[in-house]
């Protein structure tokens, strides 16, 4: 949650506003008549007065730029107002600088009701009632929509005006100016010409003011209009790469386009065509704006500021466009310097909305391109905070996008692709990946590539030949085996990087990273690791095979000491010189088109640097640069796979686990693996949940006997964390244990298991559901088998499509025996399974928080609350995995029922004697029934079960009966009233996205209803979900 802050500043002119002579007044008016520009002709009748007018705005930081622009325009159009009108902003970012006296003495306050919490905090901090203080001598104009009803503000004296609200809702420079004029009119300034509200576009194309006569840029309603305009300006040349940029409409209508404009300028500077557009929801906007009438994509690659509110179906829309879409992030309330100085990079909030949620849609390569900076406007003497581009990161994001676009445009036979396999520790016997047969997978992939037209020369693509090649001619060799290096070099299958060339490349890195490399490893000239002394020079060795235009090469090992285990995932050790040399060689010498990292447990994503939201001084980002990274990954290693997505800029193409057989131990190991994944996924997302998962891992290590087998002390650290070295040892041991139940060998990427292999795997998966009826179990078995069959073709198909500049669809990952929906594979997996929400760890924490809330209320009021309201956002549920929903279940006196896979399959009532308190009624404003409709159904089931209980102190039943009676009095039939009275979950109707609260958060919507604005919230939000309804209007309820 953001901390709310307040800011105020006043504008005072040096010249006097008192006019003592009527003649002087007449002269001044005459001068102004000729001096004002034509655009302000309608304002010339404004009569100057001697009084000072103070106007304040209480709103979010993002509204400051547009409002300040409106103030500048107002002063330009009405010079007589200069020195008379002072402007104050009350926003989140300047609390310590607030002047409560100046603010409380405003003549007009424009109050965004969405920021009520900031108003309450301001009142508490300064011991005042701001609305009461201002309305004694002025006006408070309420706009927007908040949690409280309109009457909450109007009863305190605020003005509610539909025209003012329309100005606010439509946004844009003209409407912002009109709202300011309207406010000044309320303060007594006469003669200002105020045009009616101008509706904006819900979806539109955009171009900055650079080539447009309109200040603030220009919006276009259709592709034809936009394309014609672009062609007329010479900006739509044939043959150039096209880069789409999707953003929220408020970026345009709120005059906050500086970061978007910087991206557009960088695209054009690179010789490509920019196609900027806005709209909401993000996946709808992309599909609507980028697919032409023939079903073809209008762009080669996408850059997205959208998808902060993606859902589990968003990926399907983006797959229809079939272009890679890179994720652009802007910092929330932090400066570039604060971000650079941070070891975490993105905050938990930023990480959820700007990384984890967009992953649901299949976005890749998250890159921070904007920060929040203070900016002083000398012309008005006002400080504001604005989104500012981070130039080097904008450049990198565009380079990455164009590299992906280049894949689609480059002929297949000319593409240079590096397939990088894992060779750890160094040596012939250590080429592999987690549960993946590397040699046979390479055979499968390379043959598919040759069939698709890639140039592989005359290479023998049999697995045996490939394995012989990579073990003898292209492997890592430790410095302790110089004879092996001599032998490999004698086969002349290597590239070399001279010290001179390497130092030139090293010099190009950010100084902080360069210093870290030199500090950890010394100078390159002194390095012995994978180096060779030739007759007249020393060079780094890059082992590699060349099969035509395709390179096969080992990923450099993470470290070379005796204790390789410690170095494997070390997060504070810079990459050694040969590691840097290999990736630099690929970027600078080979000009590689893409890298395919073969299998799970690579090391690039584990290099030192920020946890997420990487910068140029972070090693993974610097070494990879703008090279497209496709990572073949085991579907059941979700936690580490997400690290590859977020720190390694990887597009994942997941693969099946090897066929397995049923076993209780295998199920226990799968459960432990899932908990470890949950732990990894929450370390930087939700520390409280991570601590619970850590404790669960300790318990599972003890119950499975692994702690005893490894002779490790399974305990938590002082801060509740797990020892990373021990956790890695456990993971390696689990691989060995699970191998007992994999009798058919490792998986070959893209290969369909035999019917027998599939049958034993399906039996193992379905054996978990012991309570299933035989016919349902048979149906599930067939579905799982179909998914396995589909996986084989999807694995190869997704890889080749990605290498052709295509989109890889998203889906859930996990251990198949715990999550059968992890199949089919061949997808870019994300980190949450909605059917397991709320998780058991979330339930534990939710119960604790609910008990604390009830205890606090009881202590303060002497009684339990009868009803508690909740607001649910699907994005937040992703972050906390059901903590809020757990509180709802528990307040009702119910609890979820989990099956053998920890999927939530029902809800049960907690007996009143066990509960020991009243059953608390709830009401839910939900924006998650589309994303987590399963949880919505379960919460409704809980309500229906509890409302039927005839118990003392059952507030749910009490309110249900009272509501039923009230509805009957309104004319509803008894049956209809009974059904409606049991509804507790409300939202917009399905498929609707124009409620103000959602659109403020998503920064996209407009008001377009013809009904009165005062009832708009209830009319839009008053659609019931549950008890037989799914989005039906029920405003009376």
ZAMARGU-4260 file (C-alpha; in steps of 0.2 Angstrom, whole numbers, plus 5000, padded with zeros to 4 digits):
<rodrens>
0) 5000/5000/5000 | 5006/5018/4996 | 5008/5030/5010 | 4997/5045/5007 | 5006/5062/5008
5) 5000/5080/5005 | 5008/5095/4997 | 5003/5113/4995 | 5010/5128/4988 | 5003/5145/4984
10) 5006/5157/4969 | 5007/5176/4973 | 5012/5189/4960 | 5022/5205/4963 | 5011/5217/4956
15) 4995/5225/4964 | 4978/5219/4959 | 4969/5234/4965 | 4963/5246/4951 | 4959/5263/4958
20) 4953/5271/4942 | 4937/5266/4932 | 4947/5273/4917 | 4962/5262/4920 | 4950/5248/4922
25) 4942/5252/4905 | 4959/5254/4897 | 4965/5238/4904 | 4950/5229/4897 | 4953/5236/4880
30) 4971/5231/4880 | 4967/5214/4884 | 4954/5213/4870 | 4968/5215/4858 | 4982/5206/4867
35) 4973/5189/4870 | 4975/5176/4857 | 4961/5171/4846 | 4958/5155/4856 | 4953/5164/4871
40) 4941/5176/4863 | 4927/5169/4873 | 4935/5173/4889 | 4938/5192/4886 | 4922/5197/4895
45) 4930/5191/4912 | 4930/5206/4923 | 4945/5208/4934 | 4942/5210/4952 | 4953/5214/4967
50) 4951/5199/4977 | 4963/5184/4979 | 4956/5167/4974 | 4964/5151/4981 | 4960/5135/4972
55) 4966/5118/4979 | 4965/5101/4972 | 4965/5085/4982 | 4969/5070/4971 | 4982/5058/4965
60) 5000/5063/4959 | 4996/5058/4942 | 4983/5072/4940 | 4996/5085/4944 | 5004/5087/4926
65) 4987/5090/4917 | 4980/5102/4930 | 4996/5112/4930 | 4995/5113/4912 | 4977/5119/4913
70) 4983/5133/4925 | 4996/5139/4913 | 4984/5140/4899 | 4971/5149/4910 | 4984/5162/4914
75) 4989/5164/4896 | 4971/5166/4891 | 4967/5177/4905 | 4982/5188/4910 | 4971/5198/4922
80) 4970/5183/4933 | 4988/5182/4935 | 4993/5186/4953 | 4974/5184/4958 | 4973/5165/4958
85) 4984/5154/4968 | 4985/5135/4966 | 4988/5122/4978 | 4990/5103/4976 | 4986/5090/4990
90) 4994/5074/4984 | 5002/5058/4990 | 5020/5064/4988 | 5022/5080/4999 | 5015/5077/5016
95) 5029/5085/5026 | 5028/5101/5016 | 5009/5104/5019 | 5003/5121/5025 | 4986/5117/5033
100) 4982/5135/5035 | 4984/5139/5017 | 4974/5124/5012 | 4960/5126/5024 | 4958/5144/5018
105) 4955/5139/5000 | 4941/5147/4991 | 4938/5131/4981 | 4943/5113/4984 | 4942/5101/4970
110) 4940/5084/4980 | 4943/5067/4971 | 4933/5056/4982 | 4944/5041/4978 | 4957/5049/4989
115) 4946/5050/5005 | 4959/5041/5015 | 4971/5055/5011 | 4958/5068/5017 | 4955/5058/5033
120) 4974/5057/5036 | 4976/5076/5033 | 4962/5080/5045 | 4970/5069/5058 | 4987/5075/5056
125) 4982/5094/5058 | 4967/5092/5069 | 4955/5100/5057 | 4939/5096/5047 | 4945/5102/5029
130) 4928/5101/5021 | 4920/5111/5035 | 4934/5124/5036 | 4933/5127/5017 | 4914/5127/5016
135) 4912/5141/5029 | 4919/5153/5016 | 4920/5143/5000 | 4916/5128/4990 | 4921/5110/4990
140) 4917/5102/4973 | 4917/5083/4974 | 4922/5073/4959 | 4926/5055/4955 | 4919/5040/4965
145) 4926/5033/4981 | 4922/5020/4993 | 4909/5031/5002 | 4893/5035/4994 | 4890/5053/4987
150) 4879/5058/5002 | 4894/5055/5014 | 4902/5071/5006 | 4887/5081/5001 | 4880/5080/5019
155) 4896/5088/5024 | 4893/5103/5012 | 4902/5097/4996 | 4895/5101/4980 | 4890/5087/4968
160) 4889/5093/4950 | 4886/5082/4935 | 4895/5094/4923 | 4910/5095/4934 | 4911/5076/4936
165) 4910/5075/4917 | 4925/5086/4915 | 4934/5076/4928 | 4930/5059/4920 | 4933/5063/4902
170) 4950/5071/4906 | 4961/5079/4893 | 4968/5097/4892 | 4952/5106/4887 | 4941/5097/4900
175) 4954/5100/4914 | 4954/5118/4909 | 4935/5119/4909 | 4935/5111/4927 | 4947/5124/4933
180) 4936/5138/4925 | 4921/5130/4933 | 4929/5130/4950 | 4934/5148/4948 | 4916/5152/4943
185) 4911/5144/4960 | 4923/5156/4969 | 4915/5171/4961 | 4925/5175/4945 | 4913/5180/4932
190) 4914/5180/4913 | 4924/5164/4910 | 4918/5155/4894 | 4916/5136/4899 | 4913/5124/4884
195) 4903/5108/4888 | 4912/5092/4893 | 4921/5084/4878 | 4920/5065/4878 | 4936/5056/4875
200) 4940/5040/4866 | 4940/5023/4875 | 4952/5016/4862 | 4963/5026/4851 | 4979/5028/4842
205) 4991/5042/4847 | 5005/5053/4841 | 5015/5066/4850 | 5014/5084/4847 | 5031/5084/4838
210) 5022/5082/4821 | 5005/5087/4827 | 4997/5105/4828 | 4988/5100/4844 | 4997/5103/4861
215) 4999/5087/4871 | 4998/5076/4855 | 4984/5069/4845 | 4972/5054/4846 | 4964/5045/4832
220) 4948/5035/4833 | 4952/5023/4819 | 4967/5014/4810 | 4963/5022/4794 | 4963/5039/4801
225) 4979/5036/4810 | 4988/5027/4795 | 4983/5041/4783 | 4989/5054/4795 | 5006/5045/4797
230) 5008/5042/4779 | 5005/5061/4776 | 5019/5065/4788 | 5031/5052/4780 | 5031/5041/4796
235) 5024/5025/4788 | 5037/5019/4776 | 5035/5002/4769 | 5048/4989/4774 | 5052/4996/4791
240) 5049/4986/4807 | 5033/4991/4817 | 5033/4993/4836 | 5017/4995/4845 | 5016/5004/4861
245) 5000/5000/4872 | 4996/5012/4887 | 4982/5018/4897 | 4970/5031/4891 | 4973/5042/4906
250) 4992/5044/4901 | 4985/5054/4886 | 4970/5062/4894 | 4980/5066/4910 | 4994/5074/4900
255) 5007/5061/4907 | 5014/5056/4890 | 5033/5060/4893 | 5038/5042/4895 | 5028/5036/4881
260) 5034/5050/4870 | 5052/5045/4874 | 5049/5027/4869 | 5041/5033/4852 | 5056/5044/4849
265) 5068/5030/4852 | 5059/5019/4840 | 5060/5032/4827 | 5078/5036/4830 | 5082/5017/4828
270) 5073/5018/4810 | 5057/5009/4815 | 5039/5014/4815 | 5030/5017/4831 | 5011/5012/4833
275) 5006/5020/4850 | 4988/5016/4856 | 4978/5016/4872 | 4963/5007/4879 | 4957/4995/4892
280) 4957/4981/4896 | 4974/4978/4890 | 4972/4962/4880 | 4956/4969/4872 | 4965/4984/4867
285) 4980/4975/4859 | 4969/4963/4849 | 4957/4977/4844 | 4970/4989/4839 | 4983/4978/4831
290) 4974/4965/4821 | 4968/4971/4804 | 4953/4966/4794 | 4962/4951/4786 | 4967/4944/4803
295) 4985/4950/4801 | 4995/4959/4815 | 4999/4978/4811 | 5015/4977/4821 | 5030/4966/4822
300) 5032/4967/4841 | 5024/4975/4855 | 5029/4986/4870 | 5016/4987/4884 | 5012/4998/4899
305) 4996/4989/4900 | 4992/4972/4908 | 4992/4978/4926 | 4975/4970/4927 | 4977/4955/4916
310) 4968/4939/4920 | 4970/4921/4916 | 4962/4923/4899 | 4972/4938/4893 | 4985/4927/4885
315) 4972/4920/4873 | 4969/4937/4865 | 4987/4941/4863 | 4990/4924/4855 | 4979/4929/4841
320) 4991/4943/4837 | 5006/4932/4838 | 5019/4944/4841 | 5031/4945/4856 | 5025/4958/4869
325) 5038/4966/4881 | 5033/4972/4897 | 5037/4991/4901 | 5037/4996/4920 | 5037/5013/4928
330) 5041/5016/4946 | 5027/5020/4958 | 5032/5036/4968 | 5051/5033/4968 | 5065/5042/4959
335) 5077/5034/4947 | 5091/5036/4960 | 5081/5027/4973 | 5078/5013/4962 | 5096/5012/4957
340) 5101/5012/4975 | 5089/4998/4979 | 5095/4980/4981 | 5077/4974/4978 | 5074/4984/4963
345) 5055/4984/4962 | 5044/4985/4978 | 5032/4971/4982 | 5018/4982/4976 | 5027/4986/4960
350) 5032/4968/4958 | 5014/4962/4959 | 5006/4974/4947 | 5020/4977/4935 | 5028/4960/4934
355) 5018/4946/4941 | 5001/4951/4934 | 5007/4955/4916 | 5015/4937/4917 | 4998/4930/4916
360) 4996/4938/4899 | 5012/4931/4893 | 5022/4947/4893 | 5041/4945/4893 | 5057/4954/4897
365) 5051/4967/4911 | 5061/4983/4909 | 5060/4998/4920 | 5059/5013/4908 | 5051/5027/4919
370) 5053/5035/4937 | 5043/5047/4947 | 5053/5063/4949 | 5050/5080/4958 | 5050/5094/4945
375) 5049/5113/4949 | 5039/5124/4937 | 5047/5141/4937 | 5033/5149/4927 | 5021/5145/4941
380) 5032/5142/4956 | 5024/5125/4959 | 5033/5109/4962 | 5025/5093/4956 | 5030/5074/4953
385) 5030/5068/4936 | 5034/5052/4926 | 5051/5054/4918 | 5059/5042/4906 | 5075/5033/4911
390) 5084/5036/4894 | 5096/5021/4895 | 5082/5009/4899 | 5071/5016/4886 | 5085/5013/4874
395) 5087/4995/4880 | 5069/4991/4879 | 5067/4997/4861 | 5083/4987/4856 | 5076/4972/4864
400) 5059/4975/4855 | 5068/4977/4838 | 5079/4962/4840 | 5063/4952/4842 | 5055/4960/4827
405) 5071/4956/4817 | 5068/4938/4821 | 5051/4938/4811 | 5059/4948/4796 | 5075/4939/4794
410) 5075/4924/4782 | 5075/4907/4792 | 5090/4901/4783 | 5100/4917/4788 | 5095/4917/4807
415) 5110/4914/4819 | 5104/4904/4834 | 5114/4899/4849 | 5108/4883/4859 | 5116/4884/4876
420) 5117/4869/4887 | 5121/4867/4905 | 5138/4859/4909 | 5140/4859/4927 | 5152/4855/4935
425) 5164/4856/4921 | 5168/4840/4913 | 5162/4827/4900 | 5150/4818/4912 | 5140/4834/4918
430) 5130/4839/4903 | 5112/4839/4907 | 5097/4848/4914 | 5083/4844/4927 | 5074/4829/4920
435) 5078/4833/4902 | 5089/4822/4890 | 5100/4835/4882 | 5107/4825/4867 | 5090/4818/4862
440) 5081/4834/4864 | 5094/4843/4854 | 5092/4830/4840 | 5073/4833/4841 | 5075/4852/4840
445) 5088/4853/4827 | 5079/4841/4815 | 5063/4852/4817 | 5074/4867/4814 | 5082/4860/4798
450) 5064/4855/4792 | 5059/4873/4795 | 5073/4879/4784 | 5087/4884/4796 | 5104/4881/4789
455) 5113/4867/4799 | 5126/4863/4786 | 5129/4845/4784 | 5129/4841/4802 | 5124/4823/4808
460) 5109/4827/4819 | 5108/4810/4828 | 5108/4811/4847 | 5124/4800/4848 | 5134/4811/4836
465) 5128/4827/4845 | 5133/4820/4862 | 5150/4815/4855 | 5153/4832/4848 | 5148/4842/4863
470) 5158/4831/4875 | 5174/4831/4865 | 5173/4848/4857 | 5162/4860/4866 | 5162/4859/4885
475) 5168/4868/4900 | 5186/4863/4907 | 5192/4867/4924 | 5209/4876/4926 | 5214/4860/4935
480) 5214/4850/4919 | 5225/4860/4906 | 5228/4844/4897 | 5209/4842/4893 | 5209/4860/4886
485) 5224/4856/4875 | 5215/4841/4868 | 5199/4850/4865 | 5208/4865/4856 | 5217/4853/4845
490) 5200/4849/4837 | 5199/4867/4832 | 5181/4870/4837 | 5182/4885/4848 | 5182/4904/4847
495) 5194/4915/4856 | 5193/4932/4863 | 5209/4941/4865 | 5213/4951/4881 | 5213/4967/4871
500) 5196/4964/4864 | 5189/4958/4880 | 5195/4973/4890 | 5187/4984/4876 | 5170/4975/4879
505) 5172/4976/4898 | 5175/4995/4897 | 5158/4997/4889 | 5149/4990/4905 | 5142/5001/4918
510) 5156/5007/4930 | 5148/4999/4945 | 5147/4982/4937 | 5164/4983/4930 | 5172/4987/4947
515) 5162/4973/4955 | 5169/4960/4942 | 5187/4967/4944 | 5185/4967/4963 | 5179/4949/4964
520) 5190/4941/4951 | 5205/4953/4948 | 5211/4959/4931 | 5207/4949/4916 | 5226/4947/4911
525) 5229/4937/4927 | 5214/4925/4924 | 5218/4907/4921 | 5200/4901/4920 | 5196/4895/4902
530) 5211/4904/4895 | 5225/4899/4884 | 5242/4906/4880 | 5245/4906/4862 | 5262/4911/4854
535) 5260/4930/4855 | 5244/4932/4865 | 5233/4926/4879 | 5214/4923/4875 | 5198/4917/4883
540) 5192/4901/4875 | 5174/4900/4870 | 5170/4882/4866 | 5156/4880/4853 | 5151/4869/4838
545) 5145/4877/4822 | 5131/4867/4813 | 5129/4879/4799 | 5121/4895/4806 | 5117/4886/4823
550) 5129/4887/4837 | 5129/4873/4851 | 5139/4879/4866 | 5140/4876/4885 | 5134/4890/4897
555) 5149/4895/4907 | 5150/4888/4924 | 5145/4900/4939 | 5161/4897/4948 | 5177/4887/4948
560) 5182/4883/4966 | 5181/4867/4975 | 5165/4873/4983 | 5154/4874/4967 | 5138/4871/4977
565) 5140/4888/4986 | 5144/4897/4970 | 5129/4890/4960 | 5116/4902/4966 | 5127/4915/4974
570) 5118/4931/4973 | 5133/4943/4978 | 5147/4936/4966 | 5150/4945/4950 | 5152/4934/4935
575) 5170/4929/4931 | 5179/4935/4916 | 5176/4920/4904 | 5158/4921/4908 | 5157/4939/4903
580) 5168/4935/4888 | 5156/4922/4882 | 5140/4932/4882 | 5150/4948/4876 | 5156/4937/4861
585) 5138/4932/4857 | 5132/4950/4857 | 5147/4959/4849 | 5156/4946/4838 | 5143/4934/4832
590) 5128/4946/4832 | 5117/4932/4837 | 5098/4933/4834 | 5093/4923/4849 | 5099/4911/4863
595) 5090/4896/4868 | 5095/4890/4885 | 5092/4872/4886 | 5083/4866/4902 | 5081/4870/4920
600) 5095/4876/4932 | 5105/4888/4922 | 5115/4902/4930 | 5112/4918/4920 | 5097/4923/4930
605) 5106/4920/4947 | 5120/4932/4944 | 5122/4947/4956 | 5110/4962/4955 | 5093/4968/4960
610) 5079/4955/4964 | 5068/4962/4950 | 5067/4977/4939 | 5085/4976/4934 | 5096/4990/4929
615) 5111/4991/4917 | 5123/4988/4932 | 5115/4972/4936 | 5124/4957/4928 | 5110/4947/4920
620) 5103/4962/4911 | 5121/4968/4906 | 5127/4952/4899 | 5111/4947/4890 | 5108/4965/4883
625) 5095/4965/4869 | 5097/4947/4864 | 5080/4937/4864 | 5081/4923/4877 | 5071/4908/4875
630) 5072/4896/4890 | 5067/4878/4889 | 5061/4874/4907 | 5054/4860/4917 | 5036/4863/4921
635) 5037/4859/4939 | 5051/4871/4944 | 5040/4886/4945 | 5049/4896/4958 | 5066/4896/4948
640) 5057/4898/4931 | 5049/4914/4937 | 5067/4920/4942 | 5072/4916/4924 | 5057/4926/4917
645) 5060/4941/4928 | 5079/4942/4930 | 5085/4932/4914 | 5072/4941/4903 | 5067/4924/4897
650) 5052/4918/4887 | 5049/4901/4894 | 5044/4886/4884 | 5040/4873/4897 | 5042/4854/4895
655) 5034/4839/4902 | 5042/4829/4917 | 5047/4811/4913 | 5033/4798/4913 | 5031/4792/4931
660) 5023/4779/4942 | 5011/4780/4957 | 5019/4780/4974 | 5015/4788/4991 | 5033/4794/4992
665) 5032/4802/4975 | 5016/4812/4980 | 5025/4818/4996 | 5040/4824/4986 | 5028/4833/4974
670) 5020/4841/4989 | 5037/4847/4996 | 5042/4853/4978 | 5026/4863/4977 | 5029/4871/4994
675) 5047/4875/4989 | 5040/4883/4973 | 5028/4893/4984 | 5042/4899/4995 | 5053/4905/4980
680) 5038/4914/4973 | 5035/4924/4989 | 5052/4928/4995 | 5051/4945/4986 | 5032/4946/4984
685) 5025/4942/5002 | 5037/4940/5016 | 5023/4934/5028 | 5018/4920/5017 | 5036/4916/5013
690) 5039/4913/5032 | 5024/4901/5033 | 5030/4892/5018 | 5048/4891/5026 | 5040/4883/5041
695) 5030/4871/5031 | 5046/4865/5022 | 5054/4862/5038 | 5039/4851/5044 | 5039/4842/5027
700) 5058/4838/5028 | 5055/4830/5044 | 5040/4820/5040 | 5048/4814/5024 | 5064/4809/5033
705) 5074/4819/5021 | 5082/4830/5035 | 5088/4814/5043 | 5094/4806/5027 | 5104/4821/5023
710) 5110/4824/5041 | 5105/4842/5040 | 5098/4853/5054 | 5081/4858/5046 | 5078/4875/5056
715) 5074/4893/5051 | 5086/4907/5053 | 5084/4922/5065 | 5072/4931/5052 | 5062/4915/5048
720) 5072/4912/5032 | 5078/4896/5025 | 5097/4892/5023 | 5099/4893/5004 | 5113/4881/5003
725) 5103/4868/5013 | 5088/4871/5002 | 5098/4868/4986 | 5105/4852/4994 | 5087/4847/4997
730) 5082/4850/4979 | 5096/4840/4972 | 5092/4826/4984 | 5074/4826/4979 | 5079/4824/4960
735) 5088/4808/4966 | 5073/4802/4976 | 5061/4805/4962 | 5071/4796/4950 | 5066/4780/4958
740) 5048/4783/4951 | 5054/4788/4934 | 5057/4770/4926 | 5057/4776/4908 | 5071/4788/4908
745) 5072/4807/4906 | 5060/4817/4895 | 5065/4822/4877 | 5059/4839/4872 | 5045/4838/4860
750) 5043/4819/4860 | 5027/4810/4864 | 5028/4796/4877 | 5022/4779/4872 | 5005/4773/4877
755) 5011/4763/4891 | 5021/4778/4898 | 5006/4789/4897 | 4995/4776/4905 | 5006/4774/4921
760) 5008/4793/4922 | 4989/4796/4921 | 4986/4782/4934 | 4998/4791/4946 | 4990/4808/4943
765) 4972/4801/4946 | 4977/4791/4961 | 4977/4806/4971 | 4959/4808/4969 | 4953/4793/4979
770) 4936/4799/4982 | 4931/4801/4964 | 4917/4791/4956 | 4924/4778/4943 | 4915/4787/4928
775) 4922/4804/4933 | 4940/4797/4936 | 4939/4789/4919 | 4934/4806/4911 | 4948/4815/4920
780) 4961/4801/4914 | 4956/4804/4896 | 4958/4823/4898 | 4975/4821/4906 | 4980/4809/4892
785) 4974/4821/4879 | 4985/4835/4887 | 5000/4824/4887 | 4998/4820/4868 | 4995/4839/4864
790) 5011/4843/4874 | 5023/4835/4863 | 5018/4845/4847 | 5016/4861/4857 | 5034/4860/4864
795) 5042/4860/4847 | 5029/4872/4840 | 5031/4885/4853 | 5050/4885/4852 | 5050/4887/4833
800) 5036/4900/4834 | 5046/4910/4847 | 5062/4909/4836 | 5051/4917/4822 | 5046/4932/4832
805) 5030/4924/4838 | 5020/4924/4855 | 5021/4910/4867 | 5005/4908/4877 | 5004/4908/4896
810) 4997/4895/4908 | 5000/4888/4925 | 5015/4878/4930 | 5018/4865/4944 | 5020/4847/4947
815) 5008/4838/4936 | 5003/4826/4950 | 4998/4841/4961 | 4992/4852/4946 | 4986/4842/4931
820) 4982/4858/4923 | 5001/4861/4921 | 4998/4851/4905 | 4998/4854/4890 | 5016/4861/4891
825) 5025/4872/4878 | 5019/4887/4887 | 5026/4902/4896 | 5021/4898/4914 | 5016/4909/4928
830) 5016/4907/4946 | 4999/4904/4953 | 4985/4891/4952 | 4968/4899/4955 | 4960/4883/4960
835) 4972/4882/4975 | 4966/4900/4982 | 4966/4902/4996 | 4982/4893/5000 | 4983/4884/5017
840) 4997/4897/5021 | 4986/4911/5016 | 4972/4904/5027 | 4983/4903/5042 | 4988/4921/5040
845) 4970/4927/5036 | 4963/4919/5052 | 4976/4927/5062 | 4972/4944/5055 | 4953/4942/5056
850) 4955/4937/5075 | 4966/4953/5078 | 4953/4964/5069 | 4939/4957/5080 | 4949/4959/5095
855) 4953/4977/5091 | 4935/4981/5088 | 4929/4972/5104 | 4942/4982/5114 | 4937/4999/5106
860) 4918/4997/5105 | 4914/4983/5118 | 4905/4972/5105 | 4909/4963/5089 | 4905/4971/5072
865) 4889/4965/5064 | 4895/4968/5046 | 4912/4970/5038 | 4914/4976/5020 | 4928/4970/5009
870) 4935/4976/4992 | 4943/4962/4982 | 4955/4965/4967 | 4961/4950/4957 | 4979/4957/4956
875) 4980/4958/4975 | 4973/4941/4977 | 4988/4935/4966 | 5000/4944/4978 | 4993/4937/4994
880) 4986/4921/4988 | 4969/4922/4997 | 4973/4930/5013 | 4958/4943/5011 | 4947/4929/5006
885) 4952/4918/5021 | 4947/4932/5032 | 4930/4932/5024 | 4928/4914/5026 | 4933/4915/5044
890) 4922/4929/5049 | 4907/4920/5042 | 4913/4905/5053 | 4917/4894/5038 | 4933/4886/5031
895) 4939/4880/5014 | 4940/4861/5011 | 4956/4856/5002 | 4958/4840/4992 | 4974/4829/4991
900) 4982/4841/4979 | 4978/4856/4990 | 4964/4862/4978 | 4950/4871/4986 | 4935/4860/4982
905) 4922/4866/4995 | 4918/4875/5011 | 4912/4869/5028 | 4904/4877/5043 | 4914/4879/5059
910) 4903/4873/5073 | 4898/4888/5084 | 4905/4880/5100 | 4922/4879/5091 | 4920/4897/5084
915) 4916/4904/5101 | 4909/4921/5094 | 4895/4928/5083 | 4895/4924/5064 | 4900/4941/5056
920) 4891/4947/5040 | 4901/4953/5026 | 4898/4962/5010 | 4910/4961/4995 | 4914/4974/4981
925) 4923/4962/4970 | 4934/4965/4954 | 4940/4947/4954 | 4925/4936/4949 | 4932/4935/4932
930) 4950/4931/4937 | 4945/4920/4952 | 4927/4915/4949 | 4930/4899/4958 | 4934/4909/4974
935) 4918/4919/4971 | 4908/4904/4970 | 4915/4897/4986 | 4912/4913/4996 | 4894/4913/4990
940) 4893/4895/4996 | 4899/4900/5013 | 4886/4914/5014 | 4872/4903/5009 | 4877/4889/5022
945) 4878/4902/5036 | 4862/4911/5032 | 4852/4895/5034 | 4859/4892/5052 | 4846/4896/5065
950) 4859/4901/5079 | 4860/4915/5092 | 4871/4929/5086 | 4871/4924/5068 | 4872/4942/5060
955) 4872/4935/5043 | 4855/4927/5045 | 4848/4942/5055 | 4853/4954/5040 | 4847/4942/5027
960) 4829/4941/5035 | 4829/4960/5037 | 4834/4963/5019 | 4821/4950/5013 | 4807/4959/5023
965) 4813/4976/5015 | 4812/4969/4998 | 4795/4962/5000 | 4789/4979/5006 | 4796/4986/4990
970) 4785/4974/4980 | 4796/4959/4976 | 4789/4942/4978 | 4793/4932/4993 | 4804/4920/4982
975) 4813/4934/4973 | 4816/4943/4989 | 4822/4928/4998 | 4835/4924/4984 | 4841/4942/4982
980) 4843/4944/5001 | 4856/4931/5001 | 4868/4940/4989 | 4883/4947/4997 | 4895/4950/4982
985) 4893/4964/4970 | 4902/4971/4955 | 4900/4978/4937 | 4891/4966/4925 | 4902/4953/4917
990) 4912/4960/4903 | 4910/4978/4908 | 4925/4989/4912 | 4918/5006/4914 | 4915/5009/4932
995) 4925/5023/4939 | 4934/5014/4953 | 4940/5001/4941 | 4945/5013/4928 | 4954/5025/4940
1000) 4964/5010/4946 | 4966/5004/4928 | 4967/5022/4922 | 4956/5019/4907 | 4937/5022/4909
1005) 4925/5035/4905 | 4907/5039/4911 | 4895/5036/4897 | 4878/5032/4906 | 4863/5043/4903
1010) 4857/5041/4921 | 4861/5053/4934 | 4879/5053/4939 | 4874/5053/4958 | 4867/5035/4956
1015) 4880/5030/4943 | 4891/5020/4956 | 4876/5010/4963 | 4869/5007/4946 | 4885/5000/4939
1020) 4892/4992/4954 | 4875/4985/4960 | 4875/4968/4950 | 4874/4953/4961 | 4885/4937/4960
1025) 4880/4922/4969 | 4864/4913/4976 | 4859/4909/4958 | 4864/4926/4951 | 4879/4931/4940
1030) 4879/4949/4936 | 4861/4953/4937 | 4856/4971/4942 | 4850/4972/4960 | 4852/4990/4965
1035) 4838/4989/4978 | 4848/4975/4987
</rodrens>
